[in-house]
Amino acid sequence: MEMQSCQNLPPCQNTDSWSSWNAWTACTATCGDGDQFRERLCQHSSGSSANDCPGLSIERRRCVIQECLGILSEWLSWTPCPSTCGAGIQFRERFCNYPGTTNISRNCHGETVEHKVCHLTDCPVDGMWGHWGEWGECLAGRQIRSRQCDGPSPQHGGKECYTDDNTRDVETRTCYAITTPPPRVLEPPTIYGNASTMSGGNVSLLCLTTIAGVSVKWYYKENESLPLHVVQPEGTTDLLITGANIQNIGNYTCVITDNGLSSKAHQEVTMRESAAKIISLTSKPTHITDGATVQLTCEALGYPEPIIRWGYKDTFGNPYVPPPVKYTDGGKTILIASYQSILYGGTWTCNAVNKLGADHRDITI
């Protein structure tokens, strides 16, 4: 084999070329701004490394993962209280910075501004005149009215109300007295009499007034009609209770009226305690016949009100009440009604008893 050199040939073409770009590297920051890189290789056509490729072998780009969590600084001092008296508002603040920097961040947990009420001393309050009072009575052709330094009153070192010849706490004016009669009123009446009685007793009360021509009317309690056994005789101011019982005790009112005006007085009627006493024992009819109805009535006095009990004497002398008997009127009256009522002829006993004593009476039919 022989070799010889050759000259004047055209230059050889460049056969170096870039490989494909590698994948981007991970972001250099875990939060905030960072960088990513990728590279490629310059290779000869034979596969060996080369360095005659046009362009850059490394590229860089910016990457943002997420905003970094900021860190709150220490609180600054409170601002001065803006008020010299009374209440004001103070503030203090702190900053949200990126870790290790003084760059401001918005990604912090917590408030960056605080405020509080500050109170130094109470502010002085100057006094001011309140409203004028009513004019007083006209005396010797003059009236007076006054006012107080209470709208508001001086407080916390404030000034008193200003007073001079034109600003005072008292005013006067000329007046002309007009005599007006005082409003007419009815003086309450006066009640006389003994308002305490015993069971079955009588009460007499007298209602007197110094005003002529007035109407006088008695009421039980405030406005109830008079109960049984209680009357006001026509044309009188008297109240009469005859044969008083427990229903008659209580408060009585004497009312006087005249031209739309009225006045009244009260009197309590009381009953003194007394032992039970039978005052009446009757039979209607007085003779019993077979099938007839007989009514026996027993009246008793005493206070507290006596309790009435009936008895019938059998052949052995023991009191009892046979079956065909009915009680009425709170036990004061019994009715004997039976086709064999004639069997209940004989002696009946009325027993009256209260805490002070007892009484009994017999009746034969």
RATAQUI-V718561 format. One record per residue. N is the residue number from 1. RES is the residue in three letters. PHI is phi in whole degrees, 0 to 359 (NA if undefined). Layout:
BEGIN
n	res	phi
N	RES	PHI
N	RES	PHI
END
This chain:
BEGIN
n	res	phi
1	MET	NA
2	GLU	239
3	MET	232
4	GLN	213
5	SER	279
6	CYS	234
7	GLN	231
8	ASN	61
9	LEU	270
10	PRO	295
11	PRO	297
12	CYS	288
13	GLN	287
14	ASN	286
15	THR	253
16	ASP	284
17	SER	210
18	TRP	276
19	SER	280
20	SER	292
21	TRP	294
22	ASN	288
23	ALA	293
24	TRP	294
25	THR	288
26	ALA	295
27	CYS	297
28	THR	290
29	ALA	245
30	THR	269
31	CYS	207
32	GLY	75
33	ASP	273
34	GLY	210
35	ASP	231
36	GLN	234
37	PHE	231
38	ARG	212
39	GLU	219
40	ARG	217
41	LEU	248
42	CYS	267
43	GLN	235
44	HIS	278
45	SER	299
46	SER	280
47	GLY	100
48	SER	277
49	SER	293
50	ALA	219
51	ASN	217
52	ASP	244
53	CYS	261
54	PRO	287
55	GLY	98
56	LEU	265
57	SER	267
58	ILE	229
59	GLU	243
60	ARG	231
61	ARG	219
62	ARG	280
63	CYS	227
64	VAL	235
65	ILE	279
66	GLN	197
67	GLU	293
68	CYS	290
69	LEU	289
70	GLY	283
71	ILE	240
72	LEU	284
73	SER	282
74	GLU	292
75	TRP	294
76	LEU	285
77	SER	291
78	TRP	296
79	THR	292
80	PRO	297
81	CYS	294
82	PRO	285
83	SER	255
84	THR	273
85	CYS	206
86	GLY	74
87	ALA	251
88	GLY	215
89	ILE	236
90	GLN	255
91	PHE	232
92	ARG	213
93	GLU	219
94	ARG	216
95	PHE	242
96	CYS	256
97	ASN	246
98	TYR	291
99	PRO	306
100	GLY	77
101	THR	226
102	THR	254
103	ASN	290
104	ILE	284
105	SER	240
106	ARG	253
107	ASN	255
108	CYS	234
109	HIS	264
110	GLY	126
111	GLU	283
112	THR	255
113	VAL	225
114	GLU	234
115	HIS	221
116	LYS	208
117	VAL	279
118	CYS	245
119	HIS	222
120	LEU	269
121	THR	225
122	ASP	293
123	CYS	287
124	PRO	298
125	VAL	240
126	ASP	285
127	GLY	287
128	MET	224
129	TRP	291
130	GLY	276
131	HIS	287
132	TRP	292
133	GLY	282
134	GLU	290
135	TRP	294
136	GLY	283
137	GLU	295
138	CYS	285
139	LEU	234
140	ALA	54
141	GLY	78
142	ARG	229
143	GLN	237
144	ILE	232
145	ARG	223
146	SER	223
147	ARG	216
148	GLN	244
149	CYS	276
150	ASP	222
151	GLY	235
152	PRO	267
153	SER	283
154	PRO	298
155	GLN	220
156	HIS	54
157	GLY	85
158	GLY	290
159	LYS	281
160	GLU	290
161	CYS	298
162	TYR	287
163	THR	227
164	ASP	212
165	ASP	296
166	ASN	257
167	THR	233
168	ARG	227
169	ASP	266
170	VAL	224
171	GLU	235
172	THR	232
173	ARG	208
174	THR	284
175	CYS	217
176	TYR	234
177	ALA	292
178	ILE	244
179	THR	282
180	THR	239
181	PRO	294
182	PRO	295
183	PRO	300
184	ARG	282
185	VAL	229
186	LEU	262
187	GLU	291
188	PRO	301
189	PRO	288
190	THR	242
191	ILE	253
192	TYR	242
193	GLY	127
194	ASN	270
195	ALA	263
196	SER	241
197	THR	215
198	MET	256
199	SER	304
200	GLY	87
201	GLY	277
202	ASN	240
203	VAL	229
204	SER	228
205	LEU	243
206	LEU	235
207	CYS	256
208	LEU	242
209	THR	221
210	THR	273
211	ILE	264
212	ALA	281
213	GLY	80
214	VAL	273
215	SER	271
216	VAL	238
217	LYS	218
218	TRP	264
219	TYR	226
220	TYR	273
221	LYS	59
222	GLU	272
223	ASN	210
224	GLU	267
225	SER	294
226	LEU	292
227	PRO	286
228	LEU	301
229	HIS	77
230	VAL	240
231	VAL	222
232	GLN	243
233	PRO	305
234	GLU	301
235	GLY	79
236	THR	237
237	THR	251
238	ASP	272
239	LEU	234
240	LEU	241
241	ILE	242
242	THR	244
243	GLY	61
244	ALA	301
245	ASN	233
246	ILE	296
247	GLN	286
248	ASN	265
249	ILE	278
250	GLY	137
251	ASN	264
252	TYR	245
253	THR	238
254	CYS	258
255	VAL	245
256	ILE	249
257	THR	225
258	ASP	197
259	ASN	53
260	GLY	84
261	LEU	261
262	SER	213
263	SER	206
264	LYS	209
265	ALA	221
266	HIS	239
267	GLN	216
268	GLU	269
269	VAL	263
270	THR	242
271	MET	235
272	ARG	279
273	GLU	290
274	SER	205
275	ALA	289
276	ALA	298
277	LYS	213
278	ILE	282
279	ILE	248
280	SER	203
281	LEU	219
282	THR	233
283	SER	227
284	LYS	228
285	PRO	288
286	THR	276
287	HIS	240
288	ILE	257
289	THR	235
290	ASP	296
291	GLY	86
292	ALA	275
293	THR	254
294	VAL	247
295	GLN	248
296	LEU	253
297	THR	234
298	CYS	239
299	GLU	253
300	ALA	223
301	LEU	253
302	GLY	138
303	TYR	216
304	PRO	300
305	GLU	304
306	PRO	294
307	ILE	263
308	ILE	262
309	ARG	229
310	TRP	252
311	GLY	219
312	TYR	232
313	LYS	274
314	ASP	272
315	THR	295
316	PHE	264
317	GLY	82
318	ASN	264
319	PRO	288
320	TYR	205
321	VAL	247
322	PRO	290
323	PRO	301
324	PRO	283
325	VAL	253
326	LYS	241
327	TYR	268
328	THR	221
329	ASP	55
330	GLY	65
331	GLY	95
332	LYS	287
333	THR	236
334	ILE	237
335	LEU	245
336	ILE	257
337	ALA	225
338	SER	192
339	TYR	294
340	GLN	246
341	SER	300
342	ILE	297
343	LEU	290
344	TYR	255
345	GLY	291
346	GLY	131
347	THR	259
348	TRP	248
349	THR	238
350	CYS	260
351	ASN	246
352	ALA	243
353	VAL	213
354	ASN	221
355	LYS	291
356	LEU	262
357	GLY	163
358	ALA	221
359	ASP	212
360	HIS	216
361	ARG	210
362	ASP	255
363	ILE	218
364	THR	248
365	ILE	236
END
